[in-house]
Amino acid sequence: MNKAELISAIATKTKMSKSQIENYLDATLIIIQKTVSMGEEVKIVGFGSFSKILRKSKTGRNPKTGQTVNVPKTTVPRFKPGKDFKDLVKK
């Protein structure tokens, strides 16, 4: 499912216009991204949580040449699904 399909599904379920749903979805995603980028966690009970984690530096290997390279530490977003979401996927 892509973004347009998600918007259509929500619009059908809520009987709201697609443009309203798109605005709400865009605002939601922007707020989640800004909050996580500031180092705060966004928790949606039953769905999951979004957070920012630091990956340690490590030694990697260039697959083309086989030469070892240093992969620097970096900060990445993380999503951890909630219990209800995990249980639904298990079924």
N, C-alpha and C positions, 0 to 999 in steps of 0.2 A: 504494500500500500504506500503510495506516495502522498505528498502534502495535499494535492488537489483531491485525491480520493478520500483522504481523511476529512477534509473540509466538507465534501459532499455528504459523507456518512454522518457527521455531526449535524449538519444542516437538516438532513432528513429526520434524524432522531429528535432534534429540538424544535423543528418547524420554524427555524430562523433563516434569514437570508444567508447565502454563501459569503457575501461581502462582510456581513457582521461577524460571522464565524472566523473568516480569514483575519479580520482585525483583532479579534480576541486571541486567536492562536498566535499571531505574530507578537502581540504584546506579551503573552505568557512566555514565549520562548526568549524574547529579549530580556525580560525580568529574570528568568532562570539563568541565562548566560551572564548577565551583569552581576548577579548575586554570587554565583560560583566564582567568577573571575576575581571578586573582592575577597575570596577565601571563606565565604560563608556557605553553609550547607542548606539545600532546599529539600525538605522532607514532605512527601505526599503520602499520608498514611494509607496503607494497602497497595500502593503503587510502587513506591521506591524513593530513593534519595539521590540527589545530585551533589557531588562534592569535587574538590580540587585536591589532587595528590601530587607528591614529588617523587619522580622516578630517579633512583640513584644512577650515577654514572657507571658504565660497564664497558667491558671490552667486547667488541663485536668482530665479525669477519666479513670482508668484502666477498660476496659470492662469486664475483667475476674473476678476481685475482687470487683470492684465498688469503690476502694480506689482512692482518689484524688492525683494527682501527678502534680509537677511543670514542665511545658514544657518550656525549656529555649529559649531565643531569638535566632534567626538564620537568616542567609542571604540566600536567594533563588533566582534563575533566574525567570524572568517573561517575558511572551510574550503577547503583546497587539496587536490584529489584527487591520489593517488599515481599513478605510472606504470602499474602493473598495472590500476588502476581505469580510468584514461583509455583504455588499450588495449582493455579489455573493452567499454567504451562505444562506441569507434570501430567495432567489428565490426558 
